[in-house]
Amino acid sequence: MAAWGLLLRAGPRLLRDPRSSTTATSAPGEDVWLKWGLLLVPLTAFCLGTWQIQRRKWKLDLIAQLASRLSSEPIPLTLDPMELKELEYRPVKVRGHFDHSKELYILPRSLVDPEREAREAGKLTSHAENGANVITPFYCTELGVTILVNRGFVPKKKLKPETRLKGQIEEEIDLTGVVRLSEKRKPFVPENNIEKNRWHYRDLEAMAKVTGAEPIFIDADFRSTVPGGPIGGQTRVSLRNEHMQYIITW
């Protein structure tokens, strides 16, 4: 009878759900992981935000450096490929004459106009006129080679050379421009159509092959503009700078 009494008194403890003890012991462990998880969220956001701040500073410094390079004194153009790679956005000077019979057209393009762009900053629409940049082979008499020169912007109605004969310079001239390198096709940008002479990005090797020029490319400066001709000075320093948006997000 005594044993039976002990069994009855112990019964509730023996019949208790065994999982209850497991739950009780595991709860503290789960709390620890939850706390670590909650701590990692703001810590990760802080690290990403700090990284974006550093990236933004680097990008702004690079933009300022390139803008400063644009305003530096022009130097004689070099033909050394290794030197050219370090000269993008650097002004250079050449002397020679154009071969207008082999013009190429990069399009669509809008006129680079800092004053208009400043007025329209933040607006959803732009009133920029669309057209093309005219790329013309230029024989450098002192270097003995032909290079490619972006003479500048023309509106659609002036795309054909016969509509701007007054601006087709025939004589030998001194020309100043900035070195530009070849560029890769960006997402959603159409492929260049060589047969139709419709170029959408600078592929210097392909352009050189079509025109017989060297794969050397310069943007003529604004002072190269002549009445009736393309508008020079169409160099745009355009590095994507979305780091402030990411900083705010994080």
N, C-alpha and C positions, 0 to 999 in steps of 0.2 A: 504493500500500500504506500509506503514511504517513497519507493521508486516511482510509483505511478504519479504521486503528487509532484515530485520533481519534474517529471515529463510534462505534466499539465502546465506547470509554471514556466517551463522552458519553451513550450509549444509556440507561443506567439513569436518568440525570437527565431525559432527554427523555420517557421513558415513564412517569415518575412521575405520579400522579393530579394534575391541575391544581387540583383542589378543595382539596388539602392545603395549598397556600400561602394560599388564601383563608381556610381555617379558622384557620390559624395567625395571620393578620393580624387576623381578626375577633374572635378569642377575647378579647383585652383589652377591646374595646368592649362585648362582652356582659357581661364581669365588672363594668364600670363601671355599666351599667344595673341589674344584679342588686344591686349594693351600694346604689345609690340607692333601689331598690325596698324593700330590707330596712330602710333608714334611714327611709323614709316611713311604714312601718307603726307603729313606736312613736311617731314624731313626731305622726302623725294622732291616735292614741289619746290622747296627752298633751294635745293641743289640745282634743279633744272632752271629756276629763275635766275640764280647766280650765273650759271653757264651762259644763259641768253644775254645777260648784261655784259659779260665779257666778250661774247661774240658780236654784240651790237657795237661796242667800243672799237673792236678790231675792224668791223666793216666801215664805221664812220671814219676811222683813221685812214683806211685804204682809199675811200672815196676822196677824202681831202688830199691825199698824196697824188692821186691820179689827176685831180683838178689842178693841183699845183704844177704837175708835170706839163699839162697842156699850155700853161702860160710861160714856160721856160723858153730861153733863146733857142732858135732853130740851129741844128748842126747839119753838116753835110751828110747825105744819105750814105749808109754803108751797105755793101752787098753781102757781108758776112752773115750767114743764117743764124749763127749762135748769138751774134750781137743784136740782130733784129728781134730775136725773141725777148730781149730785155728792153726793147725800145717802144713797146706799145704805148700809145698816147703821147709819145715824145715828138715835138715838132722837128721836121727836117726840111732841107732845101735842095732843090734840083733845078737844072736848066735843060730845056729841050722843047719838043713840039708834040702835039697830039696827032693821033691817027683816028679821025672821027668815023672812018668807014667800019670800025669794029666796036662800036658802042655796045655796052651791056646795060641792062636795066634791073635794078633791085627794087621790088615793089611788093605790096603797097608800102609807101612811106609817107609820113607827114613832115611838114616843114619844121625844123628845129628853130623855135622862136622863144627864147627865155622869157621875154616880157609877156607874151600871150600866155605861156604856161604858168607864170606867176599869177596872172589875173584869174586863170581858170582853175587854180589849185583848189582841190576839195570838191569841185563840181562834178556831177555825174555825167555831163555831156561836154563834148569839146567841139569847137568850131574850126579845128585845123583842116586845111585843105589837103586832100589826098593826091598823091602822085607817085613819083619814082625818083630814085637816085641814079644819076647817069655815070656809069663807069667807063672811062676811056683810056685806051693804051697811050702811054706817054714815053717817047724815046728820049732818054737822057744822053745828051751829046757828050758830056764830060765822062760819063761812066760807060758809054757804049752799049747800054742795055735798054730794053723796053720794060716799063713797070705799069701797074694799073693805078689809075687815079680816079677817086670819087669826086667828080667835078661839083656835085651838089644836087639840089632838089629842083625838079620841074613838075608843074601840075600836069594832070592827065592830058589836057588839050595841047600841051607842048612836048609830048613824049616823042613824036616823030621828029627827026633832025631837020626836015625841010620846014618845020614850023618855027624854027629858031636859028635860021641861017646866020643872022647877025651875030649870034653868040658863039659861032664855031670858029674859034681862034686858029689861024693858019700859021702865023709867024712863030719864031722861037721866043720863048718867054722864060723868066725866072718864076719858080713856083714854090710856095711853102705849104706844107701839109703835115698831118700827124700820122705816124705809123699805125696801121691796124693789122692784126693777125687774122688768120683763118678762124672761122667759128663753126661749131657743130650745130646741126639742126636741132632746134628745141622741140619739145613735145607740141603737137598740134600745128606745127609750122609745115606747110606743104613742101614736097621735094622740089628742088630746082628743075625747071623744064628747059633744058639746054636748047632743044630744037626750036622752041617758040621764043627763046631769049627772055624767059621770065625767071628771074632769080629771086629767091626769098631770103637767102642768107649768104654770107661770104664763104665760098668754097674756093680758096685761092688756087689750088691745084687744077680744078676743073676750069676756072676762069682763064688761067694761064694757058691751058691746053687749047682752049677755043680761040684765044687771041694771038697766041704765039709770044706772049710776054713772060717775064719772070714772075714767080708767085710772090711778088712784093706789092704791097697795097698801101696807099696813103689817102687820107681824106684831105682834099684841098681846103685851105682856110677861107674865111669870108672875104678876105682881100682879093682872092682870085676871081671873084664875081665880075662879070662884064655885062654890059647892057644886052639883053636878049638871050643871055646864057643861063646855065644852071646857077642856083644860089649856093655858094660855097658855105663852109663852116657847119657842115651837117654831122659833126661828131657829137655823140651823146654818151656821157658816162652813165651807164645804167646798170648798177649792181642792185640786186634785190635786197631790201633792208626791211624785213618784217619782224625783226627781233623784239621791238617794243610791243607789238601785238602779243607775241609769245610770253614776254615778261608779265604783262597784265593777266594773261590767261593763267599762268602758273601762280 
